[in-house]
Amino acid sequence: MKKYNNLLYWITIGSMLLWFAYTKGWIFANFESIDAKKAISLLKTDTNITLLDVRTPTEYQSGHLQNAQLIPLQVLSQNMHRLSKDRDKKILVYCKSGNRSVAASRILKASGFTPINIKGGIMELEKTGITLIK
Protein backbone atom coordinates (compact mmCIF):
# COMPACT_ATOMS: atom_id res chain seq x y z
CA MET A 1 0.00 0.00 0.00
CA LYS A 2 2.89 2.37 0.76
CA LYS A 3 4.30 2.01 -2.78
CA TYR A 4 0.86 2.81 -4.21
CA ASN A 5 0.56 5.97 -2.08
CA ASN A 6 4.06 7.03 -3.06
CA LEU A 7 3.28 6.52 -6.75
CA LEU A 8 0.05 8.46 -6.42
CA TYR A 9 1.93 11.29 -4.73
CA TRP A 10 4.43 11.57 -7.60
CA ILE A 11 1.71 11.35 -10.24
CA THR A 12 -0.11 14.20 -8.47
CA ILE A 13 3.04 16.33 -8.22
CA GLY A 14 3.90 15.64 -11.86
CA SER A 15 0.38 16.54 -12.99
CA MET A 16 0.51 19.80 -11.05
CA LEU A 17 3.85 20.71 -12.61
CA LEU A 18 2.56 19.96 -16.10
CA TRP A 19 -0.56 22.05 -15.47
CA PHE A 20 1.55 24.95 -14.19
CA ALA A 21 3.90 24.78 -17.18
CA TYR A 22 0.92 24.63 -19.54
CA THR A 23 -0.79 27.69 -18.01
CA LYS A 24 2.47 29.65 -18.25
CA GLY A 25 2.80 28.74 -21.92
CA TRP A 26 6.09 26.91 -21.32
CA ILE A 27 4.81 23.69 -22.91
CA PHE A 28 2.39 22.91 -25.73
CA ALA A 29 2.34 26.55 -26.82
CA ASN A 30 1.62 26.96 -30.52
CA PHE A 31 2.18 30.71 -30.39
CA GLU A 32 5.15 33.00 -29.83
CA SER A 33 5.93 34.65 -26.49
CA ILE A 34 8.23 37.66 -26.21
CA ASP A 35 9.55 39.76 -23.36
CA ALA A 36 8.45 43.33 -22.66
CA LYS A 37 11.46 45.01 -24.31
CA LYS A 38 10.96 43.09 -27.54
CA ALA A 39 7.22 43.90 -27.45
CA ILE A 40 7.94 47.62 -27.19
CA SER A 41 10.44 47.40 -30.04
CA LEU A 42 7.88 45.53 -32.14
CA LEU A 43 5.24 48.17 -31.45
CA LYS A 44 7.62 50.87 -32.64
CA THR A 45 8.76 49.12 -35.81
CA ASP A 46 5.91 46.92 -37.05
CA THR A 47 2.74 48.57 -38.36
CA ASN A 48 1.00 45.24 -38.95
CA ILE A 49 0.13 44.68 -35.28
CA THR A 50 -3.04 44.83 -33.21
CA LEU A 51 -2.60 45.37 -29.49
CA LEU A 52 -5.03 43.39 -27.32
CA ASP A 53 -5.57 43.85 -23.58
CA VAL A 54 -7.38 40.87 -22.04
CA ARG A 55 -7.68 42.23 -18.50
CA THR A 56 -10.88 43.40 -16.84
CA PRO A 57 -12.41 46.81 -17.65
CA THR A 58 -11.35 48.09 -14.21
CA GLU A 59 -7.75 47.02 -14.81
CA TYR A 60 -7.84 48.59 -18.28
CA GLN A 61 -9.10 51.91 -16.89
CA SER A 62 -6.32 51.96 -14.30
CA GLY A 63 -3.79 52.13 -17.13
CA HIS A 64 -3.32 50.53 -20.54
CA LEU A 65 -1.05 50.75 -23.54
CA GLN A 66 -1.84 53.33 -26.18
CA ASN A 67 -4.11 51.98 -28.94
CA ALA A 68 -4.83 48.78 -27.00
CA GLN A 69 -8.21 47.21 -27.65
CA LEU A 70 -9.90 45.75 -24.57
CA ILE A 71 -11.55 42.35 -24.81
CA PRO A 72 -11.45 40.64 -21.40
CA LEU A 73 -10.39 37.00 -21.48
CA GLN A 74 -13.74 35.92 -20.02
CA VAL A 75 -15.58 37.18 -23.12
CA LEU A 76 -12.89 36.76 -25.79
CA SER A 77 -14.46 33.72 -27.45
CA GLN A 78 -17.80 35.52 -27.81
CA ASN A 79 -16.13 38.65 -29.23
CA MET A 80 -13.88 37.25 -31.95
CA HIS A 81 -15.89 39.20 -34.52
CA ARG A 82 -14.32 42.39 -33.11
CA LEU A 83 -10.94 41.13 -34.33
CA SER A 84 -12.06 39.84 -37.73
CA LYS A 85 -10.48 42.79 -39.56
CA ASP A 86 -7.18 41.91 -37.87
CA ARG A 87 -6.99 38.30 -39.04
CA ASP A 88 -3.95 39.08 -41.23
CA LYS A 89 -2.16 41.00 -38.49
CA LYS A 90 -0.08 39.81 -35.57
CA ILE A 91 -2.00 40.31 -32.33
CA LEU A 92 0.18 41.36 -29.41
CA VAL A 93 -1.64 40.10 -26.30
CA TYR A 94 -1.11 41.25 -22.72
CA CYS A 95 -2.73 41.04 -19.31
CA LYS A 96 -1.44 41.88 -15.83
CA SER A 97 1.18 39.16 -15.34
CA GLY A 98 1.10 36.97 -18.46
CA ASN A 99 -1.22 34.15 -17.40
CA ARG A 100 -4.48 35.33 -18.98
CA SER A 101 -2.64 36.38 -22.12
CA VAL A 102 -1.37 32.80 -22.53
CA ALA A 103 -4.96 31.52 -22.34
CA ALA A 104 -6.08 34.26 -24.75
CA SER A 105 -3.26 33.39 -27.17
CA ARG A 106 -4.40 29.76 -27.21
CA ILE A 107 -7.98 30.87 -28.01
CA LEU A 108 -6.78 33.26 -30.73
CA LYS A 109 -4.49 30.67 -32.32
CA ALA A 110 -7.30 28.10 -32.38
CA SER A 111 -9.45 30.69 -34.19
CA GLY A 112 -6.89 31.29 -36.93
CA PHE A 113 -5.15 34.42 -35.61
CA THR A 114 -1.43 35.01 -35.08
CA PRO A 115 -1.07 35.90 -31.39
CA ILE A 116 2.15 36.97 -29.71
CA ASN A 117 2.05 36.75 -25.93
CA ILE A 118 3.87 39.37 -23.84
CA LYS A 119 5.60 37.48 -21.02
CA GLY A 120 5.04 39.10 -17.64
CA GLY A 121 2.20 41.28 -18.94
CA ILE A 122 1.78 44.91 -18.05
CA MET A 123 3.81 44.44 -14.88
CA GLU A 124 6.91 43.79 -17.00
CA LEU A 125 5.97 46.47 -19.53
CA GLU A 126 5.80 49.05 -16.75
CA LYS A 127 9.35 48.15 -15.67
CA THR A 128 10.59 49.30 -19.08
CA GLY A 129 9.20 52.78 -18.42
CA ILE A 130 6.43 52.64 -21.01
CA THR A 131 3.72 55.27 -20.64
CA LEU A 132 0.28 54.01 -19.72
CA ILE A 133 -2.91 55.75 -20.83
CA LYS A 134 -5.50 56.39 -18.11
N, C-alpha and C positions, 0 to 999 in steps of 0.2 A: 504494500500500500504506500510506503514511503517513496519508492521510486516513481509511482504514478503521480503522487502529489508534487514531487520535484519536477517531473516532466511537464505537468500542467502549469506549474509556476513559470518555467522557461518559455512555454508556448504563449502564455499570457504576456510576459515581458516582451517577447519578440513581436507579438501582435501590436502591442502599444507602441513600440519603436517604429514599426512599419507605418502605423497610422500617423504618428507624429511626422515622420519623414514625408509621407504623402501630402499631409496638409500644408507643409512648408514648401512643397513643390520640389523637394530634393530628389524624389524618385517618381517615375511614371509621369513626368511632365512633358507634354508634347507642345510646349510653348517656350519661348525664350524668357529668361529673367536677367535683368541688368541692375547694377547698383545706381544709387542716386546721382553720382557725378556723371555717369554715362547717360542717364536719362536726361539730365539738364543739357548736356552736349547735343543729344539727339533732338531735343526740342528747339535748340538754336539753329541746327543745320539742316533738318529734314522737314520739308513742308508737307509731306505726305503722311501726317500723323494726326490722329484724333486722341485727345487726352480725356480719359474716363476716370472719374472719382466714384468709387463704389461704397463710400461711407454713408452714414445716415444724414438726413437734411440738417440736423443740428450740428453735426461735425463739420459739414460742408460750410455752413454759415459762420463757423468759428474761424475759418481760414482755409482757402483752397488755392490751387494753382490757377494762374490766369488762363482763360479759355477752356477750363475743365468743364466737361458736361457731367452732371450728377445723375447717376442711375444707381440707387442703392442695391447692394448684392441681393437683398431679399426679394426685389422685384425685377431683377435683371432679365430673367427668362421671359417674363411677360412684356418686357419693353424692348425687345430686340428690334422691333420696327423702327425705333428711334435712331438706330445705328445703321439702318439699311443703306443709306447713302455713303457710308464709310466702309463698305465691304471690301473695297480695293485698297484701303489705307491700313497702315499699322495702327493698332490701338494700344496706346500706352496706358496701363491700368495701375491705379494706386488706391490704397486705403490708409489706415492709420499706421499699421505695423507690418503689413505684407501678407497677412493670413487670408483676409477676405479677397484680396486681389488675386491670390493664387486660385481660389475657388472660382472667381469671376473669369479668370483666364481660361480655366477648363471649360466653363460654359460657353465662352466666346469661341474657343477653338472648335468645340463640338458643333457650333452653329455656322462654321465656315469663315470665321474672321481670323485675323492675324494679330493675336494679343502679344504684348510684351509686358511682363510683370515687373514692377519696380520693387526690388528687394528692400525691406525695411520701411516701405510706405512713406507717408508724409513725415514721420519722425526722422527718418534718414535724410529726406529732402531738406528739412529745416536745418539740419546740421551743416548743410552746404551754404547756407545763407540766402537761399532763394526767398523772394518776396511772396508772401501770401496775400490774396485778395480777401477782404472781409466785407 
